[in-house]
Amino acid sequence: MGACGSKPAPVAPPVTTAEKSDMRIAVVTDKKQAVFDQLVADNKIPEEMLKMFQGALGNLEKYNSDLAHVPKDELKAIFPSVDMPTFEHVYSLFTWGKEKRVDPKEFTLTVSMLACPIKDTKTECVLIFTIFDPDGSGSLDREEFGSLMKATIMSKLTHVEFLMKNSAANQVFNQHVKAEFTEENNAFYDMVNEWKADISLQSVENTQKMIDLYIKPGSDMQVNISNSMMKACLKVFDDAVSAGNAIPSSLFDASQTEIYKIIDKDSFSRFKKNDNEINELCDALFRDCDIDNSGLITLEEYQKWVDKNPDAMNFIKELNDHSNHAVEKVRNSVYFRKLSHRTSGTPSEEIMALRKKYSRRCLDQSIPEDDDEFEEFAKAEGDLSAEDLQRLGATSPVKSPEK
């Protein structure tokens, strides 16, 4: 006993790894739920997708709060309207294995947020930030930001221009092209941009230096353009000089476009396959985004950085493109199903023609459930003509408009 006769306070048992995981999941799931609820409130989630997610959550209850051991194809079957690229990406965000727990609600919320087509940059920033903040800390560390950047760089919508527009990223990429002895392409591309932006650089003397360095055969930094393109460039320059005219600002346009294609298709493709260089790039972009040099990126910092680097959202835009097609397919299916009970006795070729004709539903419109309301809706949209309705055996033949 102590001096006052009191018993020492009991020592709380240490928090287990499993308990820490459960606490993390609870925090992250609550944050994702808040973002999801806001998307629903703002009508940014199509009705068909919302129904699918609600049904998926119910179907996942049978797995006893853990999806870690559920086969991927079995999980995908629970989300039939989510396109495969989106599902694959969501799947890659989670750690699957014996020692990990994948919460059904967190997984479903992540699928739902990434699969829904959203065309609002501010909302997209919040969405992406929440998804790539797996510990729910409210900020992105180097590893979390790196995962986001890798997803962006690997997106089909991301081209080398994303790196060229960001000075920090361009420095890393320039090291890559120097190592593979193709630096003349990047140097030419950048030099043309400077030349076009500053009229003082467009003098005959300075332009001649650029031509001698990059365009003429056998030059020290000759770029890989066709012979006809090279001759056309030289002719435009010589004609302007002979006539005493100003050098056309479009002089290098065709050459620069051609070189950009080469950089994007060849150098950038090889760059993306080099893990060490990608990690260097992520480090450079992290430092660029970490405005206060705190070692963590806040949502405000990320939003400001995206304003300056809009291509950083290409990853979510690519998923949105996939999702738009997926949602449209769901709507088309629902729309045509409303017609199917009227098709008895209609030749199959006519059914196929009508199916094709009516597979153009707008994503922002809901389809009435009631048959009569649906018929009026379809006519108002200009898709179901009186003739088509009668061909489909409509319950109430539509009168032709009076002449």
MARKETOR-483362 format. One record per residue (C-alpha): residue number from 1; x, y, z. Coordinates in steps of 0.25 Angstrom, whole numbers, plus 2048, in hexadecimal, padded with zeros to 3 digits. Layout:
<nodes>
i:NUM | east:X | north:Y | up:Z
...
</nodes>
This chain:
<nodes>
i:1 | east:800 | north:800 | up:800
i:2 | east:804 | north:80E | up:7FE
i:3 | east:806 | north:819 | up:808
i:4 | east:7F7 | north:81C | up:808
i:5 | east:7F3 | north:80E | up:808
i:6 | east:7ED | north:80F | up:7FA
i:7 | east:7EF | north:804 | up:7EF
i:8 | east:7F7 | north:806 | up:7E3
i:9 | east:7EE | north:809 | up:7D7
i:10 | east:7ED | north:7FD | up:7CE
i:11 | east:7F5 | north:7FD | up:7C1
i:12 | east:7ED | north:7FD | up:7B4
i:13 | east:7F0 | north:7F1 | up:7AC
i:14 | east:7F8 | north:7F5 | up:79F
i:15 | east:7F0 | north:7F7 | up:793
i:16 | east:7F1 | north:7EB | up:789
i:17 | east:7F4 | north:7EC | up:77A
i:18 | east:7E6 | north:7E8 | up:777
i:19 | east:7E0 | north:7F2 | up:780
i:20 | east:7E8 | north:7FD | up:77A
i:21 | east:7E3 | north:7F8 | up:76C
i:22 | east:7D5 | north:7F8 | up:771
i:23 | east:7D6 | north:807 | up:776
i:24 | east:7DD | north:80B | up:769
i:25 | east:7D2 | north:804 | up:761
i:26 | east:7C7 | north:80B | up:769
i:27 | east:7CD | north:819 | up:767
i:28 | east:7D0 | north:817 | up:758
i:29 | east:7C2 | north:811 | up:756
i:30 | east:7BB | north:81D | up:75D
i:31 | east:7C3 | north:827 | up:754
i:32 | east:7BF | north:820 | up:748
i:33 | east:7B1 | north:81E | up:74C
i:34 | east:7B0 | north:82E | up:74E
i:35 | east:7B6 | north:830 | up:740
i:36 | east:7AC | north:826 | up:73A
i:37 | east:7A0 | north:82C | up:741
i:38 | east:7A4 | north:839 | up:73C
i:39 | east:7A5 | north:834 | up:72E
i:40 | east:797 | north:82E | up:72F
i:41 | east:791 | north:83B | up:735
i:42 | east:797 | north:842 | up:729
i:43 | east:791 | north:838 | up:71F
i:44 | east:79E | north:834 | up:71A
i:45 | east:79C | north:825 | up:71B
i:46 | east:792 | north:820 | up:710
i:47 | east:786 | north:818 | up:716
i:48 | east:78A | north:80B | up:70F
i:49 | east:798 | north:80B | up:715
i:50 | east:793 | north:80F | up:723
i:51 | east:789 | north:803 | up:723
i:52 | east:795 | north:7FA | up:71F
i:53 | east:79D | north:7FF | up:72A
i:54 | east:792 | north:7FD | up:734
i:55 | east:790 | north:7EF | up:72F
i:56 | east:79F | north:7EC | up:72F
i:57 | east:7A0 | north:7F0 | up:73E
i:58 | east:795 | north:7E7 | up:741
i:59 | east:79B | north:7DB | up:73A
i:60 | east:7A9 | north:7DD | up:740
i:61 | east:7A3 | north:7DC | up:74F
i:62 | east:7A5 | north:7CC | up:74D
i:63 | east:7B4 | north:7CE | up:74D
i:64 | east:7B4 | north:7D1 | up:75C
i:65 | east:7BA | north:7DF | up:75B
i:66 | east:7C7 | north:7DA | up:753
i:67 | east:7C9 | north:7D9 | up:744
i:68 | east:7D8 | north:7D6 | up:745
i:69 | east:7D6 | north:7C7 | up:741
i:70 | east:7CA | north:7CA | up:737
i:71 | east:7CF | north:7C6 | up:728
i:72 | east:7D0 | north:7D3 | up:71F
i:73 | east:7C6 | north:7CD | up:715
i:74 | east:7BC | north:7CA | up:720
i:75 | east:7BD | north:7D9 | up:725
i:76 | east:7BC | north:7DE | up:717
i:77 | east:7AF | north:7D7 | up:714
i:78 | east:7A9 | north:7DF | up:720
i:79 | east:7AB | north:7EC | up:718
i:80 | east:7A6 | north:7E8 | up:70A
i:81 | east:7A5 | north:7F6 | up:705
i:82 | east:7B3 | north:7FB | up:709
i:83 | east:7BC | north:7FA | up:6FE
i:84 | east:7C8 | north:7F1 | up:6FF
i:85 | east:7D3 | north:7FC | up:6FF
i:86 | east:7CD | north:803 | up:70A
i:87 | east:7CB | north:7F6 | up:712
i:88 | east:7D9 | north:7F2 | up:710
i:89 | east:7DE | north:7FF | up:715
i:90 | east:7D6 | north:7FF | up:721
i:91 | east:7DA | north:7F1 | up:724
i:92 | east:7E9 | north:7F5 | up:723
i:93 | east:7E7 | north:800 | up:72E
i:94 | east:7E4 | north:7F5 | up:738
i:95 | east:7EE | north:7EB | up:73F
i:96 | east:7E9 | north:7DD | up:73D
i:97 | east:7EF | north:7D1 | up:746
i:98 | east:7EE | north:7CA | up:752
i:99 | east:7F3 | north:7D5 | up:75C
i:100 | east:7EA | north:7E0 | up:756
i:101 | east:7DB | north:7E3 | up:757
i:102 | east:7D3 | north:7E9 | up:74C
i:103 | east:7C6 | north:7EF | up:751
i:104 | east:7BA | north:7ED | up:748
i:105 | east:7B4 | north:7FB | up:74A
i:106 | east:7C2 | north:802 | up:748
i:107 | east:7C4 | north:7FA | up:73B
i:108 | east:7B6 | north:7FD | up:736
i:109 | east:7B7 | north:80C | up:739
i:110 | east:7C4 | north:80C | up:732
i:111 | east:7BE | north:805 | up:726
i:112 | east:7B2 | north:80E | up:726
i:113 | east:7BA | north:81B | up:727
i:114 | east:7C4 | north:817 | up:71C
i:115 | east:7BA | north:811 | up:712
i:116 | east:7B0 | north:81D | up:712
i:117 | east:7B2 | north:827 | up:707
i:118 | east:7B5 | north:835 | up:70D
i:119 | east:7B9 | north:841 | up:705
i:120 | east:7BC | north:84B | up:710
i:121 | east:7CB | north:84D | up:713
i:122 | east:7C9 | north:852 | up:722
i:123 | east:7C0 | north:845 | up:725
i:124 | east:7CA | north:83D | up:71D
i:125 | east:7D5 | north:842 | up:726
i:126 | east:7CE | north:83F | up:733
i:127 | east:7CA | north:831 | up:72D
i:128 | east:7D8 | north:82D | up:729
i:129 | east:7DF | north:833 | up:736
i:130 | east:7D5 | north:82B | up:73F
i:131 | east:7D8 | north:81E | up:737
i:132 | east:7E7 | north:81F | up:737
i:133 | east:7E7 | north:823 | up:746
i:134 | east:7E6 | north:814 | up:74B
i:135 | east:7E9 | north:817 | up:759
i:136 | east:7DF | north:823 | up:75A
i:137 | east:7E9 | north:82D | up:75F
i:138 | east:7E4 | north:838 | up:757
i:139 | east:7F1 | north:83A | up:74F
i:140 | east:7F9 | north:832 | up:745
i:141 | east:807 | north:82D | up:749
i:142 | east:812 | north:82A | up:73E
i:143 | east:80D | north:81C | up:73C
i:144 | east:7FE | north:81F | up:73B
i:145 | east:801 | north:82B | up:731
i:146 | east:80A | north:822 | up:72A
i:147 | east:7FF | north:817 | up:728
i:148 | east:7F6 | north:823 | up:722
i:149 | east:801 | north:828 | up:719
i:150 | east:804 | north:81A | up:714
i:151 | east:7F6 | north:818 | up:710
i:152 | east:7F6 | north:825 | up:709
i:153 | east:802 | north:823 | up:701
i:154 | east:7FE | north:815 | up:6FD
i:155 | east:7F0 | north:81A | up:6F8
i:156 | east:7EE | north:819 | up:6E9
i:157 | east:7EA | north:828 | up:6E9
i:158 | east:7F7 | north:82D | up:6EF
i:159 | east:801 | north:831 | up:6E5
i:160 | east:80F | north:836 | up:6E6
i:161 | east:80A | north:844 | up:6E6
i:162 | east:806 | north:842 | up:6F4
i:163 | east:815 | north:841 | up:6F8
i:164 | east:819 | north:84C | up:6EE
i:165 | east:810 | north:856 | up:6F4
i:166 | east:815 | north:854 | up:702
i:167 | east:823 | north:858 | up:704
i:168 | east:826 | north:84F | up:70F
i:169 | east:821 | north:843 | up:707
i:170 | east:828 | north:848 | up:6FB
i:171 | east:836 | north:848 | up:701
i:172 | east:834 | north:839 | up:705
i:173 | east:82F | north:836 | up:6F7
i:174 | east:83B | north:83D | up:6F1
i:175 | east:844 | north:834 | up:6F8
i:176 | east:83E | north:828 | up:6F2
i:177 | east:83F | north:82D | up:6E4
i:178 | east:84D | north:831 | up:6E6
i:179 | east:850 | north:823 | up:6EB
i:180 | east:84A | north:81D | up:6DE
i:181 | east:851 | north:828 | up:6D5
i:182 | east:844 | north:82E | up:6D0
i:183 | east:845 | north:83B | up:6D7
i:184 | east:845 | north:843 | up:6CA
i:185 | east:836 | north:840 | up:6C9
i:186 | east:833 | north:847 | up:6D6
i:187 | east:83C | north:852 | up:6D4
i:188 | east:836 | north:855 | up:6C7
i:189 | east:828 | north:854 | up:6CC
i:190 | east:82B | north:85E | up:6D8
i:191 | east:833 | north:867 | up:6CF
i:192 | east:827 | north:869 | up:6C5
i:193 | east:81E | north:86C | up:6D0
i:194 | east:828 | north:877 | up:6D5
i:195 | east:829 | north:87C | up:6C7
i:196 | east:81A | north:87D | up:6C5
i:197 | east:818 | north:884 | up:6D2
i:198 | east:822 | north:88F | up:6D0
i:199 | east:822 | north:897 | up:6C3
i:200 | east:830 | north:89C | up:6C6
i:201 | east:835 | north:88E | up:6C4
i:202 | east:82F | north:88E | up:6B6
i:203 | east:83A | north:896 | up:6AF
i:204 | east:840 | north:890 | up:6A2
i:205 | east:84D | north:88E | up:6A9
i:206 | east:848 | north:887 | up:6B5
i:207 | east:83E | north:87E | up:6AD
i:208 | east:84A | north:87B | up:6A3
i:209 | east:851 | north:876 | up:6B0
i:210 | east:846 | north:86D | up:6B3
i:211 | east:845 | north:867 | up:6A5
i:212 | east:854 | north:865 | up:6A5
i:213 | east:853 | north:85D | up:6B2
i:214 | east:847 | north:855 | up:6B1
i:215 | east:841 | north:855 | up:6A3
i:216 | east:84D | north:854 | up:699
i:217 | east:852 | north:846 | up:695
i:218 | east:85F | north:843 | up:69D
i:219 | east:85D | north:84D | up:6A7
i:220 | east:861 | north:84A | up:6B5
i:221 | east:853 | north:849 | up:6BB
i:222 | east:84C | north:845 | up:6AF
i:223 | east:83D | north:840 | up:6B2
i:224 | east:837 | north:834 | up:6AB
i:225 | east:82D | north:83B | up:6A1
i:226 | east:82A | north:836 | up:693
i:227 | east:832 | north:83C | up:688
i:228 | east:826 | north:843 | up:682
i:229 | east:823 | north:849 | up:68F
i:230 | east:831 | north:84E | up:690
i:231 | east:831 | north:854 | up:682
i:232 | east:823 | north:85B | up:684
i:233 | east:828 | north:862 | up:691
i:234 | east:835 | north:867 | up:68A
i:235 | east:82D | north:86C | up:67E
i:236 | east:823 | north:874 | up:687
i:237 | east:82F | north:87A | up:68E
i:238 | east:837 | north:87D | up:681
i:239 | east:82B | north:883 | up:67A
i:240 | east:828 | north:88C | up:686
i:241 | east:837 | north:891 | up:687
i:242 | east:837 | north:893 | up:678
i:243 | east:82B | north:89B | up:678
i:244 | east:82F | north:8A3 | up:684
i:245 | east:823 | north:89E | up:68C
i:246 | east:822 | north:89B | up:69A
i:247 | east:824 | north:88C | up:69D
i:248 | east:816 | north:885 | up:69F
i:249 | east:814 | north:881 | up:6AD
i:250 | east:80F | north:873 | up:6A7
i:251 | east:81C | north:870 | up:6A1
i:252 | east:81F | north:865 | up:6AB
i:253 | east:811 | north:860 | up:6AE
i:254 | east:811 | north:854 | up:6A5
i:255 | east:81F | north:84F | up:6AA
i:256 | east:81C | north:852 | up:6B8
i:257 | east:80F | north:849 | up:6B7
i:258 | east:816 | north:83E | up:6B1
i:259 | east:821 | north:83E | up:6BB
i:260 | east:817 | north:83F | up:6C6
i:261 | east:811 | north:832 | up:6C1
i:262 | east:81E | north:82B | up:6C1
i:263 | east:821 | north:82F | up:6CF
i:264 | east:813 | north:82B | up:6D4
i:265 | east:813 | north:81E | up:6CD
i:266 | east:821 | north:819 | up:6CF
i:267 | east:829 | north:821 | up:6DA
i:268 | east:81D | north:822 | up:6E3
i:269 | east:819 | north:814 | up:6E1
i:270 | east:826 | north:80F | up:6E5
i:271 | east:827 | north:819 | up:6F1
i:272 | east:81A | north:813 | up:6F7
i:273 | east:820 | north:805 | up:6F7
i:274 | east:82C | north:809 | up:700
i:275 | east:828 | north:808 | up:70E
i:276 | east:834 | north:810 | up:714
i:277 | east:831 | north:81C | up:70B
i:278 | east:822 | north:81B | up:70E
i:279 | east:825 | north:81C | up:71D
i:280 | east:82F | north:828 | up:71A
i:281 | east:823 | north:82E | up:713
i:282 | east:81A | north:82C | up:71F
i:283 | east:824 | north:832 | up:728
i:284 | east:825 | north:83E | up:71F
i:285 | east:816 | north:840 | up:71E
i:286 | east:814 | north:83E | up:72D
i:287 | east:81E | north:849 | up:730
i:288 | east:817 | north:852 | up:726
i:289 | east:80A | north:850 | up:72C
i:290 | east:80E | north:851 | up:73B
i:291 | east:80E | north:860 | up:73B
i:292 | east:811 | north:861 | up:74A
i:293 | east:81C | north:857 | up:74A
i:294 | east:815 | north:850 | up:755
i:295 | east:817 | north:842 | up:74F
i:296 | east:808 | north:840 | up:74E
i:297 | east:7FF | north:845 | up:744
i:298 | east:7F1 | north:84B | up:748
i:299 | east:7E5 | north:84B | up:740
i:300 | east:7E6 | north:85A | up:73E
i:301 | east:7F5 | north:858 | up:739
i:302 | east:7F0 | north:84D | up:72F
i:303 | east:7E5 | north:856 | up:72A
i:304 | east:7EE | north:862 | up:727
i:305 | east:7F8 | north:858 | up:721
i:306 | east:7ED | north:852 | up:718
i:307 | east:7E9 | north:860 | up:713
i:308 | east:7F7 | north:862 | up:70E
i:309 | east:7F8 | north:854 | up:709
i:310 | east:7EA | north:850 | up:703
i:311 | east:7F0 | north:843 | up:6FD
i:312 | east:7F2 | north:83E | up:70A
i:313 | east:7E3 | north:83A | up:70A
i:314 | east:7E4 | north:832 | up:6FD
i:315 | east:7E4 | north:825 | up:706
i:316 | east:7D6 | north:828 | up:70B
i:317 | east:7D1 | north:82E | up:6FD
i:318 | east:7D5 | north:820 | up:6F7
i:319 | east:7CD | north:819 | up:701
i:320 | east:7C1 | north:822 | up:6FF
i:321 | east:7C2 | north:820 | up:6F0
i:322 | east:7C1 | north:811 | up:6F3
i:323 | east:7B6 | north:813 | up:6FD
i:324 | east:7AE | north:81C | up:6F3
i:325 | east:7AD | north:810 | up:6E9
i:326 | east:7AA | north:806 | up:6F5
i:327 | east:79E | north:80F | up:6FA
i:328 | east:799 | north:811 | up:6EC
i:329 | east:799 | north:802 | up:6EA
i:330 | east:791 | north:800 | up:6F6
i:331 | east:787 | north:80B | up:6F2
i:332 | east:786 | north:805 | up:6E4
i:333 | east:783 | north:7F8 | up:6EA
i:334 | east:778 | north:7FE | up:6F3
i:335 | east:772 | north:806 | up:6E8
i:336 | east:771 | north:7FB | up:6DE
i:337 | east:76C | north:7F1 | up:6E9
i:338 | east:760 | north:7FB | up:6EA
i:339 | east:75D | north:7F8 | up:6DB
i:340 | east:75F | north:7E9 | up:6DB
i:341 | east:751 | north:7E5 | up:6E0
i:342 | east:74B | north:7EB | up:6D4
i:343 | east:754 | north:7E4 | up:6CA
i:344 | east:74C | north:7D7 | up:6C8
i:345 | east:74A | north:7D4 | up:6BA
i:346 | east:754 | north:7DF | up:6B5
i:347 | east:75E | north:7D9 | up:6AC
i:348 | east:76C | north:7D7 | up:6B2
i:349 | east:773 | north:7E0 | up:6A8
i:350 | east:769 | north:7EC | up:6AC
i:351 | east:76C | north:7E9 | up:6BA
i:352 | east:77B | north:7EA | up:6B8
i:353 | east:779 | north:7F7 | up:6B0
i:354 | east:771 | north:7FD | up:6BB
i:355 | east:77B | north:7F9 | up:6C6
i:356 | east:785 | north:800 | up:6BE
i:357 | east:77D | north:80C | up:6BC
i:358 | east:779 | north:80D | up:6CB
i:359 | east:787 | north:80B | up:6D0
i:360 | east:78A | north:81A | up:6D2
i:361 | east:785 | north:81E | up:6E0
i:362 | east:78A | north:82A | up:6E6
i:363 | east:792 | north:828 | up:6F3
i:364 | east:78B | north:833 | up:6FB
i:365 | east:77C | north:82E | up:6F9
i:366 | east:774 | north:824 | up:701
i:367 | east:76B | north:81A | up:6FA
i:368 | east:75D | north:81A | up:6FF
i:369 | east:759 | north:80C | up:705
i:370 | east:74A | north:80D | up:701
i:371 | east:747 | north:808 | up:6F3
i:372 | east:73E | north:814 | up:6F0
i:373 | east:748 | north:81E | up:6F5
i:374 | east:753 | north:817 | up:6EE
i:375 | east:74B | north:818 | up:6E1
i:376 | east:749 | north:827 | up:6E2
i:377 | east:757 | north:829 | up:6E6
i:378 | east:75C | north:821 | up:6DA
i:379 | east:753 | north:829 | up:6D1
i:380 | east:758 | north:836 | up:6D7
i:381 | east:766 | north:832 | up:6D5
i:382 | east:763 | north:830 | up:6C6
i:383 | east:768 | north:822 | up:6C6
i:384 | east:75B | north:81A | up:6C6
i:385 | east:752 | north:81E | up:6BA
i:386 | east:744 | north:81A | up:6B8
i:387 | east:748 | north:811 | up:6AD
i:388 | east:753 | north:80A | up:6B6
i:389 | east:749 | north:809 | up:6C2
i:390 | east:73F | north:802 | up:6B9
i:391 | east:74A | north:7F9 | up:6B3
i:392 | east:74D | north:7F5 | up:6C1
i:393 | east:73F | north:7F2 | up:6C4
i:394 | east:73D | north:7FD | up:6CE
i:395 | east:731 | north:7FB | up:6D8
i:396 | east:72B | north:809 | up:6D3
i:397 | east:72D | north:80C | up:6C5
i:398 | east:732 | north:81A | up:6C3
i:399 | east:72A | north:823 | up:6BA
i:400 | east:732 | north:82A | up:6AF
i:401 | east:733 | north:839 | up:6B0
i:402 | east:728 | north:840 | up:6A9
i:403 | east:72C | north:846 | up:69C
</nodes>
